[in-house]
């Protein structure tokens, strides 16, 4: 029963963080000599 409550609470807390985050852009990352380079591609 305790495991079920933990799973439900995790789903409730993480869904607002990740549910609306998709806005049509894709984030690409690659490693360069100065570190990791991140770029967005999309609308």
N, C-alpha and C positions, 0 to 999 in steps of 0.2 A: 504494500500500500504506500509506503514511504517513497519507493522508487517512482511510482506513478505520479505522486505529487511533485517530485523534483522534475520529471519530464514535462509535465503540464506547465509548471512555472517557467521552465526554460523556454518553452515554445511561446508563452505569452510575452516574455520579456524580449526575446530575440526577433519576433515577427515585425514589430515596428521598425527595428533597426535595419532589417534587410528587405522588408516587403516593398517599400517605396523607393529603394535606392536605384532601381534600374531606370535610366533615362535615355536609353538608346545609344550610349557610348560604350566603347570597349577600351579597357586599359591594358596596354602592352608594356612589358618590362623586359629589359635586357641588360646584361652586365657589360660595363665599359671599364676602361683603365681608371677612371675617376670615381667609380661606384656603380650603382644601379640607376639606369635611366628609365623613366616612366613617361609614356605618351598616351594621350587619348585619341581615339579615332571614332568617328561616328557623326551623327546629325548634330 
